[in-house]
Amino acid sequence: MTVSFYADYIAELRTLFAELNDESGLFQTFHVHIELVAAGSLVVYEEKRRKGQTDNLFYGRPAQTTSNRQISRETASAAINHFFSLGQFIALTGTTRQPLEMQYPHCAINFSYRKRGHPAERAMLMVFVGFNDDTDASDYAASANDPEAFVCARPYHTPKAYEWK
């Protein structure tokens, strides 16, 4: 079984995320919900714009604690950008039968948007695991007990997870 790598996909997503943070006026509508788990900590970035109104929520939960704390947009963005800067990524299918060991950072991303002047909305819903390089990603997938947990063919589209549609 050969897993699909997503470094190219994440590079495009990173550019889009930076554009949203720096120039949100380019977007007519958007809804971004990102949950990042790394080193036992959780960071959640949620922002949406509908009908000219923008709402957002940024919070985190440090490792070894049970309560969430509100964090700044900059802190949440920095954590997500750090994840996006890793060397390689694999995607989960959402059909795993057993829990995967998550020693590596993983990130659930639900992102939909429509840029101004564009006729249609784009949307994606995926869970990615980040690695330092291709070797780490391949070793992790090979050592998993459930090979169906990883995306092996791109583009990937199911009701539970899908690349841009």
C-alpha positions in Angstrom: 0.0 0.0 0.0 1.3 3.4 -1.0 -0.2 6.4 0.7 -0.7 9.7 -1.1 1.4 12.6 -0.1 -0.2 16.0 0.3 2.7 18.5 0.6 1.6 20.2 -2.6 -2.0 20.4 -1.5 -1.0 21.9 1.9 1.3 24.5 0.2 -1.7 25.8 -1.8 -3.9 25.7 1.4 -1.2 27.6 3.3 -1.2 30.3 0.6 -5.0 30.5 0.7 -5.0 30.6 4.5 -2.5 33.5 4.5 -4.6 35.3 1.9 -7.6 34.9 4.2 -5.7 36.3 7.2 -4.1 39.1 5.3 -6.7 40.2 2.8 -10.1 38.8 3.9 -11.8 41.4 1.7 -11.0 39.3 -1.3 -13.5 36.8 -0.1 -17.3 37.3 -0.5 -18.1 34.4 1.9 -16.0 31.9 3.8 -16.2 29.4 6.6 -13.0 28.1 8.1 -12.9 25.6 11.0 -9.4 24.1 11.8 -8.6 21.9 14.8 -4.9 21.3 15.3 -3.6 18.8 17.8 0.1 18.8 18.4 2.1 17.7 21.4 -1.1 17.1 23.4 -2.3 20.7 22.9 -5.4 21.7 20.9 -5.7 24.9 18.8 -9.0 25.8 17.2 -9.4 28.5 14.6 -12.9 29.3 13.4 -14.0 32.2 11.3 -16.8 32.8 8.9 -18.3 35.5 6.8 -21.9 35.4 5.6 -24.0 38.3 4.5 -21.3 40.8 5.2 -20.9 39.8 8.9 -17.7 38.1 10.1 -17.7 36.0 13.3 -14.7 34.3 14.7 -13.5 32.2 17.6 -10.0 31.2 18.5 -9.2 29.0 21.5 -6.8 26.4 22.7 -6.2 23.8 25.4 -2.7 23.3 26.6 -1.5 19.8 27.2 -2.3 18.2 30.6 -5.3 20.5 31.1 -9.0 20.0 30.6 -10.3 23.6 30.1 -10.1 25.6 26.9 -8.8 29.2 26.9 -9.4 31.9 24.4 -6.4 32.8 22.4 -5.6 35.5 19.9 -6.0 35.2 16.2 -2.3 35.6 15.7 -1.5 32.8 18.1 -3.9 30.4 16.4 -2.7 31.4 13.0 0.9 30.9 14.0 0.3 27.4 15.3 -1.6 26.5 12.1 1.1 28.0 9.9 3.7 26.0 11.8 1.8 22.9 11.0 1.5 23.9 7.3 5.3 24.4 7.2 6.1 20.7 7.9 7.7 18.7 5.2 5.1 16.1 4.3 1.5 15.2 5.0 -0.8 12.3 4.6 -4.6 12.4 4.7 -6.9 10.2 6.7 -9.9 8.6 5.0 -12.3 8.8 8.0 -13.0 5.0 7.8 -10.5 3.7 10.4 -11.8 0.9 12.5 -9.4 1.5 15.4 -7.8 4.6 16.9 -4.5 5.6 15.3 -1.6 6.6 17.5 -1.1 10.3 17.0 2.5 10.9 17.9 2.6 13.3 15.0 0.6 16.5 14.8 -2.7 16.2 13.0 -5.2 18.8 11.8 -8.9 18.6 10.8 -9.7 21.2 8.2 -13.1 22.3 7.0 -12.7 25.2 4.6 -15.3 26.6 2.2 -15.1 30.0 0.4 -16.2 32.1 -2.5 -13.9 34.8 -3.7 -15.4 38.1 -4.9 -16.3 37.8 -8.6 -16.1 34.1 -8.7 -19.3 32.2 -9.7 -19.0 29.2 -7.4 -18.0 28.2 -3.9 -15.2 25.8 -3.2 -15.1 23.5 -0.2 -12.9 20.8 1.3 -13.0 18.6 4.4 -9.9 16.6 5.3 -7.8 15.4 8.2 -4.1 15.6 7.7 -1.2 14.2 9.7 2.1 16.2 9.4 5.6 14.8 9.2 9.2 16.1 8.8 9.7 14.4 5.5 8.6 11.6 3.1 10.4 8.9 5.0 8.6 9.7 8.3 5.3 9.7 6.5 5.9 6.4 4.8 7.2 4.8 8.0 4.2 5.9 9.9 1.7 4.6 7.3 3.6 1.3 7.0 3.5 0.8 10.8 -0.2 1.4 11.2 -2.5 -1.5 11.9 -5.3 -0.2 9.6 -4.1 0.6 6.1 -7.6 1.7 5.0 -7.1 4.7 7.3 -4.9 6.6 4.8 -5.8 8.1 1.4 -4.0 6.2 -1.3 -5.5 7.8 -4.4 -6.0 11.4 -5.3 -8.2 13.3 -5.7 -10.1 11.9 -2.7 -13.9 12.3 -2.5 -16.3 10.6 0.0 -19.2 11.9 2.0 -16.9 12.1 5.1 -13.8 13.6 3.5 -13.1 15.4 0.3 -10.5 17.5 -1.5 -11.7 20.7 -3.2 -15.0 20.4 -4.8 
